[in-house]
Amino acid sequence: MNIRKATISDIPHLLYIYNYEVLNSTSTFDIHPKSTEDFLKLFDSHGNKYPIYVAEENFTILGYGYLSPFSEKEAYSITVEDSIYIHPLYRCRGIGKQILKFLIERAKDTGATNIIAKVCAENFISLHLHKSFGFAEVGKLIKVGSKFGRFLDVIILQLIL
Ligand SMILES: CC(C)(COP(=O)(O)OP(=O)(O)OC[C@H]1O[C@@H](n2cnc3c(N)ncnc32)[C@H](O)[C@@H]1OP(=O)(O)O)[C@@H](O)C(=O)NCCC(=O)NCCS
């Protein structure tokens, strides 16, 4: 498996992976599937500093991840947020771990001193994954989301680099 920068031609694969979550899980609070145009905007907003990366094996996209600024306000420029999505067929094979490890190194490269993850409280696997890299639970937002007819809490995790 190798991790490389995503290109526009990966978008159909990324859309499949992301929209599967939109429709089937609370790992994202998006409710309506995203379009190619939405992902083109995502690519545009990520540019050189925070590119989107894909994990690939034998020309198959297994998952993807990226960093984003935590906030556009300048004093937050030392803080980034991570996002990771693994193809449903390739979960639980250590790919999420490899992408998160990779993103932590890229965050250090950008000079960030913190990574924040906002994880739905019922997403035990993502909570476990982040905590296994030393992310600490620093807060909980109660009933800030509503999807599939239920209220959802969000746990905020922080890794100080
Ligand atoms: C959460 C996610 C990124 C984890 O990636 P993954 O490749 O499936 O996970 P990994 O194989 O790297 O495993 C990470 C850890 O979780 C555990 N884990 C993975 N899947 C599991 C499962 N179904 N049940 C229990 N534990 C599981 C692994 O054992 C491992 O723990 P360990 O380090 O103690 O051995 C992936 O499942 C995913 O994309 N989920 C949907 C989208 C999502 O939740 N994204 C994160 C949003 S905050």
The ligand as an SDF file (V2000), in Angstrom:
LIG
                    3D

 48 50  0  0  0  0  0  0  0  0999 V2000
  -12.6700    4.9320   11.5070 C   0  0  0  0  0  0  0  0  0  0  0  0
  -11.8220    4.4180   10.3350 C   0  0  0  0  0  0  0  0  0  0  0  0
  -11.1020    5.6030    9.6890 C   0  0  0  0  0  0  0  0  0  0  0  0
  -10.7820    3.4270   10.9090 C   0  0  0  0  0  0  0  0  0  0  0  0
   -9.9970    2.9490    9.8320 O   0  0  0  0  0  0  0  0  0  0  0  0
   -9.7310    1.3790    9.6440 P   0  0  0  0  0  0  0  0  0  0  0  0
   -8.7470    1.2200    8.5650 O   0  0  0  0  0  0  0  0  0  0  0  0
  -11.0340    0.6840    9.4960 O   0  0  0  0  0  0  0  0  0  0  0  0
   -9.1220    0.9980   11.0640 O   0  0  0  0  0  0  0  0  0  0  0  0
   -7.7530    0.2380   11.3680 P   0  0  0  0  0  0  0  0  0  0  0  0
   -7.7700   -1.0950   10.7300 O   0  0  0  0  0  0  0  0  0  0  0  0
   -6.6030    1.1360   11.0600 O   0  0  0  0  0  0  0  0  0  0  0  0
   -7.8950    0.0220   12.9340 O   0  0  0  0  0  0  0  0  0  0  0  0
   -7.7470    1.0600   13.8670 C   0  0  0  0  0  0  0  0  0  0  0  0
   -8.0830    0.5030   15.2270 C   0  0  0  0  0  0  0  0  0  0  0  0
   -9.4940    0.3010   15.3180 O   0  0  0  0  0  0  0  0  0  0  0  0
   -9.7680   -1.0790   15.5520 C   0  0  0  0  0  0  0  0  0  0  0  0
  -10.9030   -1.4470   14.7060 N   0  0  0  0  0  0  0  0  0  0  0  0
  -11.0150   -1.2410   13.3750 C   0  0  0  0  0  0  0  0  0  0  0  0
  -12.2010   -1.6940   12.9430 N   0  0  0  0  0  0  0  0  0  0  0  0
  -12.8160   -2.2250   14.0210 C   0  0  0  0  0  0  0  0  0  0  0  0
  -14.0720   -2.8550   14.2230 C   0  0  0  0  0  0  0  0  0  0  0  0
  -14.9310   -3.0460   13.2020 N   0  0  0  0  0  0  0  0  0  0  0  0
  -14.4080   -3.2520   15.4730 N   0  0  0  0  0  0  0  0  0  0  0  0
  -13.5570   -3.0510   16.5050 C   0  0  0  0  0  0  0  0  0  0  0  0
  -12.3380   -2.4540   16.3800 N   0  0  0  0  0  0  0  0  0  0  0  0
  -11.9900   -2.0540   15.1580 C   0  0  0  0  0  0  0  0  0  0  0  0
   -8.5340   -1.8320   15.1320 C   0  0  0  0  0  0  0  0  0  0  0  0
   -8.4160   -3.0640   15.8040 O   0  0  0  0  0  0  0  0  0  0  0  0
   -7.4510   -0.8650   15.5100 C   0  0  0  0  0  0  0  0  0  0  0  0
   -7.2330   -0.9150   16.9080 O   0  0  0  0  0  0  0  0  0  0  0  0
   -5.7940   -1.3320   17.5120 P   0  0  0  0  0  0  0  0  0  0  0  0
   -4.8520   -0.2370   17.0970 O   0  0  0  0  0  0  0  0  0  0  0  0
   -6.0360   -1.3540   18.9770 O   0  0  0  0  0  0  0  0  0  0  0  0
   -5.4540   -2.6470   16.8980 O   0  0  0  0  0  0  0  0  0  0  0  0
  -12.6760    3.6420    9.2760 C   0  0  0  0  0  0  0  0  0  0  0  0
  -13.3370    2.5930    9.9210 O   0  0  0  0  0  0  0  0  0  0  0  0
  -13.6740    4.5030    8.5500 C   0  0  0  0  0  0  0  0  0  0  0  0
  -13.3620    5.0660    7.5100 O   0  0  0  0  0  0  0  0  0  0  0  0
  -14.8950    4.5780    9.1040 N   0  0  0  0  0  0  0  0  0  0  0  0
  -15.9420    5.3780    8.4670 C   0  0  0  0  0  0  0  0  0  0  0  0
  -15.5690    6.8350    8.3700 C   0  0  0  0  0  0  0  0  0  0  0  0
  -15.1180    7.3790    9.6980 C   0  0  0  0  0  0  0  0  0  0  0  0
  -15.6110    7.0240   10.7580 O   0  0  0  0  0  0  0  0  0  0  0  0
  -14.1500    8.3100    9.6170 N   0  0  0  0  0  0  0  0  0  0  0  0
  -13.6740    9.0080   10.7750 C   0  0  0  0  0  0  0  0  0  0  0  0
  -14.5540   10.1790   11.0220 C   0  0  0  0  0  0  0  0  0  0  0  0
  -14.0940   11.0080   12.5530 S   0  0  0  0  0  0  0  0  0  0  0  0
  1  2  1  0
  2  3  1  0
  2  4  1  0
  2 36  1  0
  4  5  1  0
  5  6  1  0
  6  7  2  0
  6  8  1  0
  6  9  1  0
  9 10  1  0
 10 11  2  0
 10 12  1  0
 10 13  1  0
 13 14  1  0
 14 15  1  0
 15 16  1  0
 15 30  1  0
 16 17  1  0
 17 18  1  0
 17 28  1  0
 18 19  1  0
 18 27  1  0
 19 20  2  0
 20 21  1  0
 21 22  1  0
 21 27  2  0
 22 23  1  0
 22 24  2  0
 24 25  1  0
 25 26  2  0
 26 27  1  0
 28 29  1  0
 28 30  1  0
 30 31  1  0
 31 32  1  0
 32 33  2  0
 32 34  1  0
 32 35  1  0
 36 37  1  0
 36 38  1  0
 38 39  2  0
 38 40  1  0
 40 41  1  0
 41 42  1  0
 42 43  1  0
 43 44  2  0
 43 45  1  0
 45 46  1  0
 46 47  1  0
 47 48  1  0
M  END
$$$$
